[in-house]
């Protein structure tokens, strides 16, 4: 049995909700996806039902988050955990990189290393891979996206057959995640000749602004299974404040509101900007609710059966 198979087989089952519960779409048309800080790609982006995202868009700002809508690169959501799984690396190494047959196995050892350290270690191995770690709320910590332009347009079956592309190392036994998989690392062919961008969500330091964001209705979110969608802002604001979060910015029509928004306007979605502040999307009219099969819509994110948005007391979440 190859070394990696023995290593993976010995991993304990996923502990369930905790550091990295699932995170799904943010707004009715847009949700969370991080990009490298220097890249300038700033948009909310819709979460896919599969493990790849495609269709790269022009740099833009939407809902004041460094996110992208529609990516031409295939993107894989990962649960990057258990640093040091692949063995001992030099004490000064930011990454744990080990060769296993025809592949390089990569893990992050130091989530707070200087960005240049990751690039240097990858270049030293001849890998044209850009790795960026961005601050995230606890519900998203450990998530990662791999963007490889060469895999754009390929089906999951085709991806599994390709031995020249970056692939994931999945946790054995499955896991409780909305998208079904819990990869724990990546496998890069030794002869990999592509160019990939990898973004990893790390724990935020005190006071840091999150660069990974997702709906407060998502699993692990502050208002998961609390029906705040289509509630007046005047009701949702105290709901957040009671949880130690202030409504720092209110958005309307994709832009920051230029003047105070009436409290009677309806909340369509919200995200955490930091541990103590939230960004809220409001409109003067209620949101047209998505069909129940649209699992990425914030009103459908409650795993216990989504309560009808706007139909219960937002202070308790009880109808």
Secondary structure, DSSP 8 states (H G I E B T S, - for coil): --HHHHHHHTS-----SSTT------SSS-------TTT---------SSS---BB-----BTTBS--SSBSSEEEEEE---TTTT----TT-SEEEEEETTEEEEEES-TTS-HHHHHHHHHHTT--EEEEEEEE-TTTTTEEEEEEGGGTT--HHHHHH-SSS-EEEE-TT--S-TTS--EEEEEEETT--S-EEEEEEEE--TT---SB--BTTSTTSTTTT---TT-BHHHHHHHHHTTT-EEEEEEETTEE-SS---TTSEEEEEEESSSSEEEEEEESS------TT-TTSGGG--TT----TTSSBTTTTB-
